[in-house]
Amino acid sequence: MKTFHTEHTHAPETILDITMRDMRADDLPDVLTIERASFPTPWTEGMFLDEMRHPFCYDLVGIVEGRIVGYISFAIVFDEIHLRNIAVSEDRRRCGVASKLLLCMIEVSSQMGVRYGTLEVRESNKAALELYKRFGFVVKGARPYYYSDTGETALIMWADF
């Protein structure tokens, strides 16, 4: 099991000490609480368990003061990373947690020789769009009606690492 510790960020935010480690099954109650508060159609426990079983998927939690405050799930296939899920607890949003999670994803992908990153984001999620742009992601396309819960368009973003 890997443990990650980051001490810098791309954004001028406030959390300076977050410990990153692999997500475990016993983390799921905390992860699911964050997930349910973050998305209209949250992932289920089974979806997270399936993610954790696949060797090409990486699921990490961010811990501050002994508490899980966010998580990130991404897949690496050949030289491409696909951000699949990221969320931060409501009381820790706008504090640098998401930046730390993305930074850790980029560090892991760099160690694996990944050259490109991709993700889908709700067109209405302006905060996430700005965050991803700070990390070099740019909008390259759209998937109309991608989100079945609202029929909203997903913007497809790419980054060249």
N, C-alpha and C positions, 0 to 999 in steps of 0.2 A: 504494500500500500504506500502510495506517495503522499508526502505532505509538502505543501507549497507555502512559502511565506514571501509576501511582496511588500516592498517598502517605498514604492513610488507609483505614480499614476500619471495618465495623460491629462487629467482634468484637475482644476483647482478646487478640490473638495476636501472634506474634513477628516475622514477616517484614515488614520495613518498606519494602523496595526490590525491587519486581518490575516488570519491563518486559513489556508486553503488545504483541503484534503479530499480524498475520494469519498463519495457518498456511500453510505452503508444502509442496509435495510432498516436498521434501528433508527436512522435519521428520518425516515419517511413520515412519521407523524408531524414533525416540525416542517419538513419540506412541503407536505400536503397543506398545512395551514397557510403557508406563504402562497402556494399555488392557487388555492381556492380564493384567496383575497386579491389575487392579481389578474385572473383571467375569467371571462364569462363562461368559457368551456374548459375547465381545468383538466389536466392530465389526471389519470387515476393511479392508484397505487400499483396496479398491474402494469401500467405503461412504464412507470419508473423502474419497476423490477425487470421488465423486458429490456429496457435500456441498459441497465447495469450488467446484464448477462452477455451482451454483445461485445466482443473484443475490440471492435472499431469505435465503440461509443465511450465517451468520457463523461462522467457525471461527478461534479465536484461541489462541495459545500464551502461557504465562507463563514468563518466563526469569529465573532467579536465577543470578548469577555465571557467565553465559555458557551455562547449561544449561537445557534445557526441563524444567520441574518440574511442569507441568500444562497442561491445555487445556480449552476450553469450546466447544461447538457449539450454536448456537441459530438459530432462524428467526424472521423478522419478517414477518408478514402483516397488512397494514392497521394496526390499532392494538393488535395482540397479539403478544407474543413467546412462543415455545415453546422452553424449554430442552430440548435433545435429548440432550446428553451433556456430562458434566464428570468429570474425574478428575485426581488428583494422584499424583505418584510416592510410593512407600511411605515413602521416607526424609524426605519433606517434608510428610507429613500432620500435621494439628494444629499447623501453623505459620503459618496465615493465607493459604495459597495459594488455597484454594477460595473464601474470602471475597473475595480480590482479583479472582478470575475473575468471580464473581457481581457484584461492584461494577462491574467494567468492562462486563459485559453490561447492567447497569441504566443506566450512563452512555451507552452506545451507543444503547440503546432510547429514552432520554430525548431524545437528539439527533434521533431519528427520529420523535418524537411518539407513541411507544407508550404506551398507558394501562394495559394489563393484561399479566400474565405467567401462564404455566401450565407445568406439568411433571408427569411421572409419576415416582414413586419406589417402590422396593420397600418393602412394609409393614415388613419386618424391618430396614431400614437406618436405625437410630435416629440415628446421627451425621448423616446427610444430612437427615433430618427436622428435627433441631434447627437445623442450619445454615439450611435454607430458612425456617424459622419466624423466625429472627433477621432475615431479609431481607423479612419481611412476607407470606410465603406461608402460606396456611391450607388445611387439608384440606377439600375440597368434594365429594369422591366417591371411589369405588373402582371398579377394573376387576378383577373376579375372574379368576384364571388368566391374567393378562396376560403374565407371563413364561413363555415356552414351555419354558425350560430346567428350571424348578423347579415351575411351576404356581402360583407365588406371586401374590398380589394386588398390584396397583399402586394406590397412593393418588394421587388427582388433587389437585394443589395449585394454588391461584390466588393472585395478588397484584394489588392495585390500586395502580399507581404514581402 
